[in-house]
């Protein structure tokens, strides 16, 4: 029976790939605006068919004002998952919305063919969301951040090329320096991770982040890459992680959503994944190899993670 459930969950990824391949076969893989919009719409429709109805799946902007009465506006976001039951939209017309930050639960950037430059632009877009912590009356909220790609360009490889690009982007960011990012993480530990939550690539695998303190009390971003035996499982794993950020009792804290949906979690446990081989972990900023966390095997850590 477990095998049958796993096959069923894989059909979502199969269907998504099949629809995109059909389009690519007809018009090629040019970066036409209409093609990109179609792929974003596909993901929105897939999510809309399974996520709880209290959440709307839209595209648009997040908007508010800070303590200095200055307007804060996000870049246009491909997919906004927001709570329309308890919160009001500022503007809504079909799938397009402008919403306040407290209404938003998840943002997703969709890429047809992920390039190195897309990673930098996406992280920059995600970092802009941190400015909403300066909204007056804000009591804290967590907006989960994901990048979903249908494929990756030949110029970048999974997982090493993507992990190295992410690490370089965080280290060289001028919007939020790596030192400021570490201090913000310490200050807002329960409100915002100041990193992305996941990057999922159809047919390849996915990358997640975790925040840990080092022996010298510095905050480190631990990124880890995973792969699946059945590459069509990637979409269902992506959707599962989104579900984990929509938990009612867990207040959006990943890992406790089984309190809301134990039956669904039981079914999703049929999905199997493992760390990429031979390497799977990247640490930002780098650490001296002698200070590596005792529960992490240095043999699976990318060389760029170490100070020399």
Secondary structure, 3 states (H helix, E strand, C coil): CHHHHHHHHHHHHHHHHHHHHHHHHHHCCCCCHHHHHHHHHHHHHHHHCCCCCCEEEEEEEEEEEECCCCEEECCCEEEEEEECCCCCEEEEECCEEEECHHHEEEEEEEECCECHHHHHHHHHHHHHHHHHHHECCCCCCCCEEEEEECCECCCCCCCHHHHHHHHHHHHHCCCCCHHHHHHHHHHCCCCCCCCCCEEEECCCEEEEEEEEECCCCCEEEEEEEEEECCHHHHHHHHHHHHHHCCCCCCCCCCCCHHHCCHHHHHHHCCCCEEECCCCCEEEECCEEHHHCCCCCCHHHECHHHEEC
